[in-house]
Amino acid sequence: MTTAAGSNSLAAKKSGNRYTVLILGSIMQLFLGILYVWSIFVEPVHNEFNWHVDSVKLTASFMLCFFVIGIIVGGKLVLKIGSQKVVLGGGLCLALGMLSTSLLPSNVPWIMYITYGIIGGFGVGSAYNAIIVAAQKWFPQKRGLATGIVVCSFGLSTVVFAPLINILIARFDVRNTFLILGGIFFAATIAFFRFIRLPDDIAASSSANTAVTALLAKKQYLISETIKTKQYYFIAVSLAFATAPFFILNPSFISYAAARGVPEFGTVIVMLTGVANACGRLAVPLLSDKIGRERAALIVILAISICAAVLTFARGGVFIAAVLATSFCFGGLPGLYAVLASDYFGIKNAGANYGAIMMGFAFSALVFPVLIGFIQSSSVKFITLSVMAAFGIVLIVLLLLSKKKFEEANA
C-alpha cells in the first residue's frame, strides 16, 4: 500500500525528472543547432579545399534534407528504443560527421556532402526530434512552453557557435576546427544523453486534468494514417509557404543589406537574426498555449506575408526591422508546428508525425530558392513570396474550418 508520504516523494521525483529533461535537453539542443552555422564555414572550406563556393554552399542543402529525414526516422525510433538511445545515436552521428570532415583529402571535397551533410544532418534531426518528444511528454499540459524552450536553445546555437567557430578557424585552421567541434559534440553527447528519457506514463508526468485526459483519449495516428488526412496537407503545405521568405533571405543578408543602404550592418544583421530566431522559437509556441495553435499560426504567417511585401521597397531601418521580424516568425514555426502535430494526430506518435509535417519545411528550403531564383527583379521576388505566405494563411483557415469535424471523428 502506498503511503501519502511515498506518493509525495514519487511525485517530487517525477517533477525533478521532467525539469532535468527540459534543462539538459535544451543544453543538448544548443550543440545540435550547429546545423544553422554552415555559412561561417563556406569561405574557409572554399580556401582550404579550393572548392567552388556554390558547391560548398550545397553542403547545407544536404544537411537540411537529411535533418528532416532524421526527424522522421528519429520520431519512429523513439517509440521502439526510447529517447536516450536516439539522442546518443544522433549526437554520435554529428560528432562522427565533424571528425570525418576534418580528415577528408583535399582532392575529394565532395565527400563532405556525406560526412557533414548526410551523416551530420541525419544525426542532428534524430536527436533534435527525440528531445522535443521527451519535453512534450513530460509537460503534456504546457507542450507549447516546453517545445518553445528546447527549440529556442537550438536557435541560439548560431549566436553561441558563430563567434567561437570564427576564433577557432583563425587560430587553428578549418580542419582542426572540425576536429575540435567533433570532440566537443562527442563529449556533450556522452554527458547528456542518459538524462533525456521519456516518462513511464505520460499521465504520471503531470497532475490529471481535463486537458491531459482529452489529449490521451483521442486517436493516436500512425504516420501512415496521418499522411492520408487533408489536415496533414493543410499543415505541411502551409509550413512550406510560410518559411519560403526566410529561405530566400537567409543566404543573402549581407548582399541585401548593401543593396538597401545599410552595408555596414550586414554582419550585425546576421547575428541579430540569430537572436530574433531564438526569441521566436520560445515566444510563438508559448503564445499558442494562450490563444490556440491555429490562431498563433495565422498571426505569424500574416506577419511574414506583410514583411515580405514591405521588403519589396524597404531600405535602411525599415529593411532591418522587416528582416528581424521575418526571422522571429520563422523561428517560431518549427516549435509551433511540433505542437500542432501532437494536437491533431496525438502525442504517442508525435515525433514521427512531426517529421512528416517537416517535409514541407524541407521542400521549402530545397525547391523554392531554386524556383524564386529564376525571378530577376528583387521586388517581384518579394511580392511573390508575400502571395505565397498569404496562401499559407488560407490553408490555416481551412484547417480551422475542418477542425470541429476532425475532432468529432476522433473523439
SULTA-V164037 format. One record per backbone hydrogen bond with DSSP energy under -1.0 kcal/mol. NH is the residue of the N-H (numbers start at 1). CO is the residue of the C=O. Records with the same first field share a line. If there is no record, write none. Layout:
BEGIN
NH=CO  CO
END
This chain:
BEGIN
7=3
8=4
9=5
10=6
11=7
12=8
13=9
14=10
15=11
16=12
17=13
18=14
19=15
20=16
21=17
22=18
23=19
24=20
25=21
26=22
27=23
28=24
29=25
30=26
31=27
32=28
33=29
34=31
35=32
36=33
37=34
40=37
41=38
42=38
45=41
46=42
47=43
48=44
49=45
56=52
57=53
58=54
59=56
60=57
62=58
63=59
64=60
65=61
66=62
67=63
68=64
69=65
70=66
71=67
72=68
73=69
74=70
75=71
76=72
77=73
78=74
81=77
82=78
86=82
87=83
88=84
89=85
90=86
91=87
92=88
93=89
94=90
95=91
96=92
97=93
98=94
99=95
100=96
101=97
102=98
104=101
108=105
111=108
112=109
113=110
114=111
115=111
116=112
117=112
118=113
119=114
120=115
121=117
122=118
123=119
124=120
125=121
126=122
127=123
128=124
129=125
130=126
131=127
132=128
133=129
134=130
135=131
136=132
137=133
138=134
139=135
146=142
147=143
148=144
149=145
150=146
151=147
152=148
153=149
154=150
155=151
156=152
158=155
160=156
161=157
162=158
165=161
166=162
167=163
168=164
169=165
170=166
171=167
172=168
173=169
177=173
178=174
179=175
180=176
181=177
182=178
183=179
184=180
185=181
186=182
187=183
188=184
189=185
190=186
191=187
192=188
193=189
195=192
196=193
197=195
204=201
205=202
206=203
213=209
214=210
215=211
216=212
217=213
218=214
219=410
221=345
226=222
227=223
228=225
229=226
234=230
235=231
236=232
237=233
238=234
239=235
240=236
241=237
242=238
243=239
247=243
248=244
249=245
250=246
252=249
256=252
257=253
258=254
259=255
260=256
262=257
265=262
266=263
269=265
270=266
271=267
272=268
273=269
274=270
275=271
276=272
277=273
278=274
279=275
280=276
281=277
282=278
283=279
284=280
286=282
287=283
288=284
289=285
291=287
292=288
296=292
297=293
298=294
299=295
300=296
301=297
302=298
303=299
304=300
305=301
306=302
307=303
308=304
309=305
310=306
311=307
312=309
313=310
314=310
316=260
318=315
320=316
321=317
322=318
323=319
324=320
325=321
326=322
327=323
328=324
329=325
330=326
331=327
332=328
333=329
336=332
337=333
338=334
339=335
340=336
341=337
342=338
343=339
344=340
345=341
346=342
350=347
353=349
354=350
355=351
356=352
357=353
358=354
359=356
360=357
362=358
363=359
364=360
365=361
366=362
367=363
371=367
372=368
373=369
374=371
375=372
381=377
382=378
383=379
384=380
385=381
386=382
387=383
388=384
389=385
390=386
391=387
392=388
393=389
394=390
395=391
396=392
397=393
398=394
399=395
400=396
401=397
402=398
406=402
407=403
408=404
409=405
410=406
END
